[in-house]
Amino acid sequence: MLTVGIGFWFIFQAMLNMGAMLGLLPLTGIPLPLIGYGGTSLAIFLAAFGIVINISRQVSNQETS
């Protein structure tokens, strides 16, 4: 559930940014994930992806046991 939530968060933020750049949505100031200028946003996304990688490792370790 947590991995799905982080994935949805990433996709939602990317779609919101692209929609704003195309003029379909109002500008919100949300940077493009992993590309935009927001330093804090980049740090939070990297931490979230670290959590996803940790979950992936734990699931693969449980399958081999």
C-alpha positions in Angstrom: 0.0 0.0 0.0 2.8 2.4 0.8 4.6 1.7 -2.4 1.4 2.3 -4.4 0.9 5.6 -2.5 4.4 6.8 -3.3 4.0 5.8 -7.0 0.6 7.6 -7.2 2.2 10.7 -5.5 5.0 10.7 -8.1 2.6 10.3 -11.1 0.1 12.9 -9.7 2.8 15.5 -9.2 4.3 14.9 -12.7 0.8 15.1 -14.4 0.0 18.3 -12.4 3.2 19.9 -13.5 2.8 18.9 -17.2 -0.8 20.0 -17.2 0.2 23.4 -15.9 3.0 23.8 -18.5 0.5 22.9 -21.3 -1.9 25.5 -20.0 -4.6 22.9 -19.1 -4.3 23.5 -15.3 -3.5 26.5 -13.2 0.1 27.0 -12.1 0.7 25.6 -8.6 4.5 26.0 -8.1 5.0 22.2 -7.8 8.4 21.2 -9.4 8.7 18.4 -11.9 9.7 15.3 -9.9 13.5 14.5 -10.1 14.0 17.3 -12.7 12.6 20.5 -11.2 14.5 23.1 -9.3 13.0 22.3 -5.9 15.9 21.1 -3.7 13.7 20.0 -0.8 11.3 18.3 -3.2 14.2 16.3 -4.6 15.4 15.2 -1.1 11.9 14.1 -0.2 11.5 12.1 -3.4 14.8 10.4 -3.0 13.9 9.5 0.6 10.5 8.1 -0.7 12.3 6.1 -3.4 14.6 4.7 -0.7 11.6 3.5 1.2 10.3 1.8 -2.0 13.6 0.1 -2.6 13.7 -1.1 1.1 10.2 -2.5 0.8 11.3 -4.3 -2.5 14.3 -5.8 -0.8 12.3 -7.0 2.2 9.7 -8.6 -0.1 12.4 -10.4 -2.2 14.2 -11.6 0.9 10.9 -13.1 2.3 10.3 -14.9 -1.0 13.7 -16.6 -0.9 13.3 -17.8 2.7 
